[in-house]
Amino acid sequence: MIYSVREGVDRATVMSVYPRHKAFYEAFRADGGGLTALGPFQSPEAGLSSMGIFTSRSEAERFIAGDPFVTEGLADPKLLEWNAVHLA
């Protein structure tokens, strides 16, 4: 999943919602949610965007349904299928 912050939403607004987002993703993971990794891109050209990796599409959809960044209208998530190459 890739999050893009909506046009007109500034960093201060994102950071004001971040504590609720963090509490949500920590609880989601602790509850056995299929969250593998989550975080913002560090490249300036990515702007205010981030990526989450989940064990299944249904887990990603469940996450999106409750994430404050989405429910409070700050970000537009995009689900992308990924064919991961597993290296031993």
N, C-alpha and C positions, 0 to 999 in steps of 0.2 A: 504494500500500500504506500502511496506517496501522498503526502499532504501538501497542498499549496495554500498559503494564507490568502484570503480573499482581498481583492483590490480595495484599497482604502483602510485596511486594518493595519495599524502601526505596531511596532515592537512593544511599546508600553502596554497596549491592550492585550497583546499575546501574553506578556509577562504577568499581567494581573490575573489572568485565567490559569496560568501555568501551575500554581499550587493545586488546583482542583484536577487538572489533567494528570499531574504527577501522582496524586492520591488514587486517581482512577486506574492508571496503568499499573501501579504497585499492587493494588487490590486484585486487578484482573489477573496478573501473573501469579500472585499468591493463591488465588482460587483455582489454579490449574489451567487458566486460559493459555492458549497456544501462542503466546507472544515470545518470540525468540530474540528479537533485537528491536530497538526503537531509538531514534535520535535525529537531530537536525543535521542538515548538510553544512559543511564548513566552508564551502566555496562561495565567495561573494556573488558569483553569477547565479547561484541557486536561490538567492533572495531568502525570504522567510519560508523555507520548505523543509520537510523532513520525510523520513522513510520508516516504515515498520515492516518487520518480517514475521510472519505467522506460520504455524504448522498447517493451516488449512484456510481455504477461502471462507468457510463458515465462521471460523474463529475471528478472522479479520472483519467480517460483516458484524459479528456480535460486538467487537471492540468499537467499531465506528458508531454503532447505534447508541452507545453510552458515553462516548468521549466528549468531555466539555468543549474541546476545541471545535467539534462538529455541532453538538447540540446547542451551543451558544452562538453559532453562526460565524465563527472566525476562519474556519478552514474548509476547503473542499477536498475530500479524499478521492483518490482514484485507485481502484484495485487493478493490479496488473498480475497476470499469471507469470510465474518464474520457473524455469527449468534449471534448478540448481545442480551444479556438478559437485558431487561429494568426493573429496579427496581424503585418502587415508593418511 
